[in-house]
Amino acid sequence: MNSETHHLRLTWRDPATTEQRELTAALPISIGRHPDNTLVLSSKLLSGNHALLQVANHQLQVIDLDSRNGVLLNGASVDGTATLTNGDFLQVGPFSFHVDWRGLPTAKPQQVSVAPTVLDTTFTSQSLTNVMALPVEARTAHMEFPPAVFANTKVNLSDLAHYSNIETVTYLTIGGGLGSFVWVDHLRVFGVPTQEIASIGFESKPQDRFVRLAGNSQIPNHERLRSNSDACPDNLWGWPGYAVREIWSDVTHGRLKNAANVSWQIFNEPFVQTYTPKKGQVFSSLDTEAKRISWQAIARQGRARAIRKTTDGRYVVAWSQQNADGSTTHRLMVCTYLHLAVGYPRIRFLPDLQKYREETGDQMHVLNAYEEHDDVYDDLAANGGTVLIRGRGIVASRIIQRIYETRQASGAQIHIVHLMRTPLTQGSQYGYVSRDVHNHWELQPFNWPKACWGGPMRNQLEHADDETRKALFKSWGGTTTADRNDWREMVEIGLQEGWYEIHFGHVSEVTQAANGQVLTHLLSSSGAAKQTQLLADYIIDATGLIAEIDQNALLADLCAHHHLPRNGQNRLPVTADFEIEALQNGAARMYACGVATLGGPYAAVDSFLGLQYAAQRSVYHLAKQRAPRLRRLNGVRSFNQWTRWARGVAP
């Protein structure tokens, strides 16, 4: 029997979405990043040609093709060539394949690319590896969890008595990111001890996901985030804000010019460019506050799978924890007060670009701005080229700035083609005020007008009904980018010198050119396809994040099981105190924050200040409910807690 009659089935979990993937193909099967492989995978941990699966002497073999990071067989390193058997696990970079070698039906050899419909960044690379490396027994248990009693309207905890991994806390937050962090910070400052609080999330640090996304979208530590000076996730009082801290640091280190510039900004707003803090400053301060409130003792790393009310007036959460050896431990957490801070479920990836990656296997030239892609700028610096950018929000502006800086530093001939759907000459308008528009970019210092955070717009929204809120959100919000002088100058220079150009149109398809470049086909004004073609070496999708709660498995299950109504934006219905009243269970209360609550009483829900505001309102509400160990701050207690913060002393 020759090698063409041998077929192999590989199954694995996609590291971007954790979805189950499967490939059945004729041997030999090559694995790597280059598009000439049978199985094309996108990961910095893979070599261009990483591994080869073949039949030799009637045995299934894996060959390490001198890859940079090697191949593991059932956890052991492969030295050159190794023999495989049914049921083995093969680790190639972050991908763990379950090997099924049987008398499978004949299938035509195929080239397969693996590219998720959306990119999920909630996992750390280590936890992804652990999930994909599950042994068969653990994978079976994974499918049987949560317990069968979770199908009931309410769970009787006596039915879970056989579970040994049950933990009880008073306060629980799910998400583990910045939304969870600021809620926990408020609880600690309001007097709740560490042992009564828990947080379930994927990251070891609450800012890890934000750091990863900001870094991939080309915001280094010395650059500034789109946030306000007094929006301080590490400091619920907001003073001293980041501007004051930066001025003090500059003065003490002799950087008087920068100190003067920052002082000018904060004392002359809104007539000068709005001050925004440096990324590194924000995240280092979060590290300090996390240590002060004992975040590591509160955090549990894992995935929340389901939330149910209990018959004794509490909530029970089923969650899974990935262990260092690749196994999974299923756990239950019982709490009285629950807080949902799950953030954006996924990264948006345009369908036509996704289709291109699936059909061609080319994951090197069509990218998402939130994927790691520093090698693109290295290639552009060395060889020049053309980059096509989709999207015109803050991430797109950061990509343009990085390309501009690369062009200036290297002297390479780098061209930017910016594809927008339609021209934009008039910004969104509310009353007598409209946003400024510059070269078809709608400009605003922040995502929402500042009056949405704590001014009349916030008060107006809080007292509006769903229909009125929908109209207000449409007028106040929308895709904008920061109104920064240096960035506007870059665009002007690019247009004048010809290395930056803007095109408008709707994409009919994206194809691969004969020379390996990428062709974007635009519909004409009459609707006919392929009238305009844009050629590029790279396409970067900067269209942002997916916010719909149905894309989050936990929230989708919660809404379906409890028949939870939605607000006017199809998100979680919350009160002005960010409580989900429909999920009250006796004295137990459930709260939410972040983008999952957009459409409710607050506009800027996904901003630093928005997360702080939601935490403040919900914790004050808990204080009114006389929640255990939680004392509302009066003037004296608040000042005392602020001095403890200033000195770095635990609450």
N, C-alpha and C positions, 0 to 999 in steps of 0.2 A: 504494500500500500504506500503510495508516494505521499509526500508532504502536503500536496494540495487537498487530499481527502481528510486531513486532520483539521478539526475545528476546535476552537477554544471559546469558552464563555468567561468573561471577566465582569464582576460586579463590584461596585464601590460607591461611596458617598461623595458627592461633589463638594469640594472644600468651599465653594462660594455659596451654595444654597443648602447643603446637607441633604439634598435629594438623592434618592437611589438612582444610580446609573448602571447601564449594562451594555456590553459589547459582545457580540458573537461574530467571529470572523475566522477565515481560513488562516492557518499558520503558513509562513512565519508572520509574526506581528511585531512591528517596531514601535517603540514608545519614545517620545521626546517633544521638544518645542518646535523643531523645524517642520514646515508644512509637508515635507515628503514622507513623514512617518505615517504608519497605519493609524495610530492613535496619537493625535496631536493634542497636547495639554499645555496650558499656559500657567507657568509658575517659575519664579526666579530660582527655585531649588532644582529645577530640571536642566539638564544639558540639552543641546540641540538634538543629538542622537544619544539617548540615555540608555536604553535597554532593548534587547531582542529576545522574543520568545520563539522557539523553534522545536522541531522534532528531529532527533538524531539517535540512531541505533534503537529505534522504537521507544525512546524516552523523551519526555517533555523537558526542555531545558530553558533556563534563563541565562542570558549573557550580559554582563555589565560592559557596556561599550566605552570603557575608560571614562565614565561619567564623573563629574566633579564631586557629587555628594553620595555616590554609591547606591547600592541596591540592598534591601534587607529581605531575607526569606524567613518568615516566622520569627522575626526579631533578630536574626543573626545576619551578619554582614556576608555578602556574596563576594568571594574572591575569584573573579574571572567568570567561571561557569558553575552553575548548580542545577541539580535535578529537582523537578517539581512533581508533586502528586496531587490528586484530587483533594480539595479542601484547604490547600495551603494558602497563606496570606503573603502577598508580595508587596513590599513597600518601595515606592519610587517617588522620591521627593515627598510632598504632602499627601500623596495618593496611596491608599491601601486597597489592593485588589484581592478579592476572593477568587481563587482559581477553580474552575469547573471544567475538567477535561474528560469528556465522555463521547460516545458515538452520536454527536450532534448532527442534525440534517445538514446536507451540503448547502453552503451559502456562498454567493459570489464575494470574493475579497473586496473590501471596501475601505475607503479612507474616512475616518470618523473624527470630527472635532467635537470637543466637549466645551460648550459655552452656555452658561445658565441664562434663562430669560431675564433674570434680574440677579444682581450681585449682592449677596448678603455678607455684611462685614461684622456681624455681631460676635463671631467666634474669634478667639485668638488662634494662632497657627498651631499651638500645642494642643488645645482642646479639639481642634478639627482633626488632627492626627489621631487623637485618642478615640474620637467617635468612629472614624473610618476603620480603625484597627480592632474593632470589637470582635471577640471570638464568637463562634456560632451560638453558644449558649446565651451569651449576654445580648446578642442581637435578637434572639427569640424573646428574652425577657423584656427587652426594649419595646417590642411590638405589643406585649401584654400589659404594659403600664401606660396610663394610670390604672388603678384597681377597678374591677368591674362595678363596685358600688358607686363609682363616680357617675354612673348613668342615672342614679336617683336624683330627684329634685334637691334633696338635702342628704348629707352623709351622716350616718350614725357612727360616731368614733369607735363604738364597741365592735363594729364590723372590721375595724382596722387593727384590732388588738394584736394580731399575729405579726404585724410589721414591727421589726426591731428598730428601724431607722425613723423614729418619730421625734420631732423636736417641737417644743412649745415656747412661743415668745409672745409678748404683748403687742409689739409693733413690728410689722414686716413690710419692706418695700421690695418690689420686683423691677428689675432693670439693671441695677448696679452701676448706672452711669451718673452723669451730673445731676439729673433730676432726683435720683435716689439720694445722692450725696447731700444736696442742700436740704432735703427733708430730714435726713438723719442729723445734719448739723443743727437744725432748729430744735429737734427733739433733745439733743444733748445739751444745748444751751438752755432749754426750758426745764432741765432737771432730770431727764430720763437716763438711768444708768445703762451702760453698755450692754450688760447681760440681758436686758429686756428688749433689745432691738436686733433685727437681722436684715440682711440685704442679700438677694439672690440675683446674680448676674454673671456674665462671662468673663469680664476683665478683672485683673488683679488690682488695677487702679481705676477710680471712677472716670478719669479723663482719657483713658487709653484709646477708646474708639475715636474720640474727637481728635486726639493727637495723630492717630493713624490717617484719618480722613484729611485733616488739615495738611499733614506732611505730603500725602500723595497729590493733593490739589495745589501743591507748590507754595505753601505758606511756611517758610522756615522760622525758627525761633526768634530771629531778630525782626521779622516782619510783624505787621499789626493785624489783629483780628477785627472783625466788624462788630464792635461792642462798645459800650459806654464806659466812662471812667468809674462810675459808682455801681456798675453791675458786677459785683464781686461774689462769686460763688463761695469763696473762702471766708467771707465776712458779711454776716447778715445785716450789719448796721450800715454798710456801704461807705464808711469813713474810717481811716483815710482810703480814698479811692485809688485806682491805679495811677492816675495822673500825679497825685500828691506823692505817692511812693516813688514814682519815676523821677520827679523833681528832686526829692530828698537824696535818692541814689546818685543822681547826676551831680548835685552840689558837693556831696561828700567825696566823690571821685574826680572832682575837678572838671566835669563836663558842663561848664557854665552856659555855653551857647545852646546846647540842647535843653537845659533846664529853663532858659529864657524862652525858647520856642514853645515848649509845653505850657509854660505859664501864660504866654500870649494866647494860646489856643483856648485854654479853659476859662479865661477871664473875658474873652471876646466872642464866644459863641452866641448866636448863630451866624455872626457876621464873618467869621473866618472858618477854615476847614475844621471839621469836628475832630476832637481828640479820640483816638482809639488805642487800646493797650497792646503791648507786644505779646506775642504768643508765648514766648518763654517765660515772661513775667507772670502771666496768668497761671500757667501750669505748675510752675515752681511754688507759687503761693498755695495752690491746691494740695500739693504734697505736704506742705507744712501744716495745713489745717487737718488733713487726713490723719497725720500722726497725732495731733493734739486731741482729736476726738476718738482715737483708737479705732479707726476705720477697719483695719485688718482683723480685729477681733469681731467685728460686726459682719463683714463680707463673707458670703458663701459663693463659691464659683460653681455654676451649673446652669441648667436650662429649666425654667418653670414650664410645666406641661399643661396643667389644668388647675382651675380654682373652683371650689365648691363651698356653698354654705353648709354648716353643720347643724344638727338637730339641737345642739346645746347653745346656739346663739353665737357662733364664731365662724371662722373660715378655715378651710384646710387646702393646702397647696401641694400638688404632686410635682416633684422636681427631680431631675436626674443630674448626677455629678459624675464627670469623667475623671477616672483615676490615672495616676502616672503609668500604670502597667497596661493601659488600654482597655481595662474593664470599666463597667458602668455600675454605679451604686444608685438605686432608686430610693428616694427619701420623701418623707411627708413633713410638712411644716404647718402647725396649727397656730393661729393668731387671732387677736380680737380686732386689731386695727390694721388695715391693709392699704398699701399705697402703690399705684401703678405708674411706673416711669420708664416705659419700654422704648421710647425714642422712635426714630424712623425705622420702619421694618426692613427696608431694603434700599439699594441704590438703583436708580432708574437707568435702563439701558435701552436706547431707541430700537424698535423692532427691526428696522431695515439693517441696522448695523449688527444686531444679533443674528439675523438671517444670514448675512454675509459671513460671519464667523462660523456658523454651523455648516454652511455649504462649502467653504474654501479651506477651513482648518487654519486660516491665518489669524492668529491672535497676537501677532507682533505689530501689525500696522493699523489695526482698528482697536481703539482702546477707550476705556472709561476714565475720566479725569480722576476718579477716586481709587483707581487701581494704581499700584506701584508702577511707575513708568519713567524713572530717572534716566534709563538707558536711551530713551528717545532724544533727550536733550544732549546726551553725550554724542549720539550719532549725528545730530544736527550740527553740533559744534565742529565735528571732524569733517563732515561731508556736505553740509548744507542740505537743502530740501524744502519741500512744501508741506505745511500742516493745515488741514481743514478742521475748523472748530465749529461745533454745533452747540447752540445755547448762548444766551447773552445775559447771564446773571453774574454774581460775584465770583463764582468758580472760573467762568470763562475769562473774566478780566485778569484773574491770577495767572492763568495759563498764558495769556498774551504777555503779561509782564515777564514771566520766566523766559519766554521765547525772545522777547526784546533784550533782556539782560544777556542771554546766551549769544545773541547776534552781536551785541556790542562788545562782549568780552572776546569772542572768537574771531570776529571779522568774517564769518561764514555767510554765504548768500542763503538766508533763510526767508521764506515767503509764507505769509499767513493768508489763507482764504477763509473768511468768516461767513458762514452760511446762516442766514436768518430766514424765517418763513415769510415774513411780511415787513415792509418798511414801517418805521415808527417816527412820526413827526410831532405827535401831540401826546404828552404824558397823561396819566390818569388824573382826573379832576374831581375835587370835592369842594362844593361851594365855589368860592372865588379863587381857590388855590389849585394849581396843577404842578405836577412834577416836571423838573427840567429834563429835556431830551438833548442828547449830544451824540451826533453821528449814529442815530437809531438806537442808542442805549438810553434807557430810562434811569435817571439818577436819583438817589435818595441816600442820605447818610446811613440809615438803618432800614431794616425790612419794613418797618411801620413808622408812621409819624410819632414823634416823641410823646405827644399827648395821649397815645394809646397805653403807655406804661403806667402813668399815674395821674393824668390830667383829665380834661373834660371828655375826651374821646373814650377813655376807659369807663367813666361813669355812664356815658350815653349807651355804650355797648352792654353794660351790666344790666341795665333796666329795659333793654329792647327785647322784642319777641324774635322768634327764629327767622321770620321773613325779613324783618327789618335788619337783623344782623347779617343776613346774606347780602343784602344791598350794601351795607356798610363795609363788609369785608372786601367786596368787589371794588369799591371806591378807594379804600385805604391801602389795600395790599397789592400784590402782583410782583412779577419778576423785576427786580431792580439791581443795580450795582452801586458800589460806594462812590460818592461824589468826591474823588480825590484828584487834586491838581496834577500830581505827577503821572497818574495813569491816563488822564485826559490828554496830557501832552504827548504821551507815547502813541496814542491812537492818531493824533493829529500829524505827528512826525511820520508815522507809517503810511498814512494816506498820501501825504505830500511826496514822500520818497518812493512810493509805489510798492513797498514790500508788504503792506497790509491792504487788503481789498475786501469789500463787502458784497455778497451776492444774496439775492432773495429767491425763494422758490420752495416748492414742496418736492420731496424726494420720491421718485418712483421705485428706484432700486439702487443698490451699491454692488459693484462687480469688481473683479480683479483684472487688471490690464495685463497684457502679454509680458511686460517687463517687470511685473510684480507690484507695480503701483496700484492705487485704488481709485476707481472711477465712481463718482456720484452722479447719477442721472436725475435730472430735474424735470418735472412736468412743466409744459408750456402754459401760458395763460389760457389757452383753449382746452387744456386738459390732456393734450397728446403727450405721450411719454418720450423720453430720451431726446428732447429738443436741445437741451443744454447738458454738457458733461463737464464736471470739475475733476481734474486729475490731481492727486496728492500722494505724497509718500506716507503720510500718517493722517488718520482721522481720530480726533479726540472728542468724545461725547461729554459735554459739560452741562447736561440738562438737569442735573440735581438728584434729589432723593424722592423715593416713593413714600407717601404719608398715609395712604388708605389703611384703616385698621384691619380690613379683611385680609391684608397681606401678612398680618401677624397672627400666627397660629393660635397663640394664647388668647388674644383678644377676640378673634373670630369664634373660638370655642366658647368663651365666656358669654358673648352676645347671643350665640345660638342656644346654649343650654338654658340660659335664664330669660330668653325672649326679651332681651334688652332693647328698648327703643333707641333710635339715633337722633342726634341733633340735626340742624339744618344743613350741615356740611358732611353728614353721614359719619360722624365721629361719636365718641362717648358723651352721653348727656351728663353734664356736671352743673352743680349749683354755683353761686358766687363764691362759695367756700371750697369749690372743687371736689365736692362730695358727689358720688354716684348714688343718689337717694334710692333708686330702684333696687339697689343691692344691699340695702340695710338688712341686718339679721339680728333682731333684738337690739342689744346695746352695741353690737359690732357695726363698724363703719368702714366704708371703702372710699378711697380718694384716688384721683388721677391727676396727671400733669403732662405738659409737653404737647407735641403735635397731635396726639390722640384726642385732645380736648378742643382742637380748633373748631370754631363755630359756636363756642359757648360764650361765657361772659367776658372773655379776655382775648385780645388779638395776638399779642406778641408772645404766645405760649412757648415757643421753642427758643427764645432768647435767654441769656443768663438771667436778666432781671425778671423775665417772665417765670422762670423756674423758681426764683427766689420768692416772687409774689405768691405763686401757688402754694409753696411750702408755708409761707407765713400765714396765709388765709386758712389753710387746712389745719395747721397746728394750733392756731388761735381757736378754731372751731372745736378741736379736741379738748382744749382747755375749758371751753364752755360746757362740754359734755362731762367734765370732771374725770377725764381719762387718768389712769393710775400714774403716779410719780411725775406728772406733768403740771408745772405751775406757770401760769401766765406771767409774763414779765411786766413789772411795774417800773417806774423810773429808777428806783434804787437798785433793784435786782438787775435791770438792764445795764446800768452803768458798771456794776460790779462784774457782770459777765464780760462786758467790753474790755475792762482792764485786764481780765484773765486772758482774753484773746490777744490783746496787745503785748502781754508778757509771755505768750506761748504756753500758758498754764492750762491744764485740762479743765473743762467746765465743772 
